Amino acid sequence: MLKNNSLLQRSLTSVWHPCTQMKQHEQFPLVPIARGEGVWLYDTDGKRYLDAVSSWWVNLFGHNNVQIKDAIKAQLDTLEHVMLAGFTHEPVVQLSEKLAKLTGLGHAFYASDGASATEIALKMSFHYWQNTGKPLKTQFICLQNSYHGETLGALSVTDVAIFKDTYAPLLRQAALMPSPDFRLAEAGETAEDYALRCAEALEQYVREHHATLAAFIIEPLVQCAAGMGIYHPAYLKRAREICTQYDVHLIADEIAVGFGRTGEMFACQHAGIRADFICLSKGITGGYLPLSAVLTTDTIYQAFYDDSTVRGFLHSHSYTGNPLACSAALATLAIFENDNVIVNNRETAAKLNGFLQTHFDLPIKHLRNQGMIWAFDVQTQNSQFAKQCYQAALQNDLLIRPIGNTVYWMPPYTLSHGEIDFMVKATVASVKAAL
Ligand SMILES: Cc1ncc(COP(=O)(O)O)c(C=O)c1O
């Protein structure tokens, strides 16, 4: 096994790491991970870290999960990959059938990352309006502080300055609707009242511009990259009504919140709505292999079904519908089917919330919880809080990645009582060290 230092140096020389100013690694060393087990990651020297962010929100059932691992191994013995244009295979068909049942949408179109799913949904929406004789419907709207990925199309509907501003000259302009994130409410306003006030602003914009609007893309219930901005489901309900009334597509980006993260299988279920497109990724394979999917309505699908080739959706990626990734997704869905995951998560959440009552003495605002997501905003003058808290946490055997002053947990669902205890106490110590 390589010693930490040698691997770190080779990584800095040969790898361009994501979401990183590489020069900062002169001060903050990379963490060289050798293996994972359950909620724990182990570095090459055997030091462990509790993965409280599920490795960027992808891991649902722990690292080294036997069921998912066995499913991938079995698939490896039969078919590793075949292109999906002109060909098909059992895992992709089974997965598409299961996803259709779960979402109420269909005709799953696959890619490998969340941002690609966003691109696909935006292109499909635009193309639908072209195919149905409404060529003026070319514009997209999204929420303030939204995040839908970092390819150019996805960045156009993302509102996070640090990721977007540099590339602004390359991007289309999408109109921003007021965010229903409850932290932005007036004092004394309820979450529902604030959500409905934001929905009124949405309606006004859509009423005036619907002739040129293709779609409204939204992160249902939680704007994760904005710092876990949670909002009332009344907003989603109104957004659905408004989009239907004015003939604008609703795209639900459930990439981060899908697969049980918010306490229901999909976040839209909290509002009892169905979008015109759903984008899925991250947890879809339990965090094992890259896979994303976009599902849509029969009406939209039928508008592409034609003798003319160019009226079809000709988008493609080489690894579309990869059998190994599909087998990981099928194993993940089997765990949901067999293990009562959503109900068990409610118990885990209740335990964690109980723990917070007694073990939490920090200068914070907006302590919030939705399903298996927790967040709070730390009141501190320290402009380096996020970095220092992250570093302190690593010292305390914990992986958290604060977003600005927001500290959050999005742990694997398999977190045990003892691990909850550990995570909360290590977080409190790490926040205190960075105040
Ligand atoms: C809501 C949402 N959409 C899209 C993406 C982009 O996914 P990916 O990083 O796989 O491209 C993310 C990633 O965090 C996300 O949270």
The ligand as an SDF file (V2000), in Angstrom:
LIG
                    3D

 16 16  0  0  0  0  0  0  0  0999 V2000
  -29.9750   19.4710   -7.9120 C   0  0  0  0  0  0  0  0  0  0  0  0
  -28.7590   19.0960   -8.6950 C   0  0  0  0  0  0  0  0  0  0  0  0
  -28.8340   19.0430  -10.0280 N   0  0  0  0  0  0  0  0  0  0  0  0
  -27.7880   18.6890  -10.7900 C   0  0  0  0  0  0  0  0  0  0  0  0
  -26.5730   18.3740  -10.2010 C   0  0  0  0  0  0  0  0  0  0  0  0
  -25.3990   18.0080  -11.0630 C   0  0  0  0  0  0  0  0  0  0  0  0
  -25.0860   16.6700  -10.9530 O   0  0  0  0  0  0  0  0  0  0  0  0
  -23.6280   16.1510  -11.3990 P   0  0  0  0  0  0  0  0  0  0  0  0
  -22.6700   16.7190  -10.3970 O   0  0  0  0  0  0  0  0  0  0  0  0
  -23.7250   14.6700  -11.3400 O   0  0  0  0  0  0  0  0  0  0  0  0
  -23.3920   16.6740  -12.7710 O   0  0  0  0  0  0  0  0  0  0  0  0
  -26.4420   18.4250   -8.8090 C   0  0  0  0  0  0  0  0  0  0  0  0
  -25.1560   18.1170   -8.1590 C   0  0  0  0  0  0  0  0  0  0  0  0
  -24.9180   18.4050   -7.0170 O   0  0  0  0  0  0  0  0  0  0  0  0
  -27.5640   18.8090   -8.0400 C   0  0  0  0  0  0  0  0  0  0  0  0
  -27.4910   18.9020   -6.6940 O   0  0  0  0  0  0  0  0  0  0  0  0
  1  2  1  0
  2  3  1  0
  2 15  2  0
  3  4  2  0
  4  5  1  0
  5  6  1  0
  5 12  2  0
  6  7  1  0
  7  8  1  0
  8  9  2  0
  8 10  1  0
  8 11  1  0
 12 13  1  0
 12 15  1  0
 13 14  2  0
 15 16  1  0
M  END
$$$$
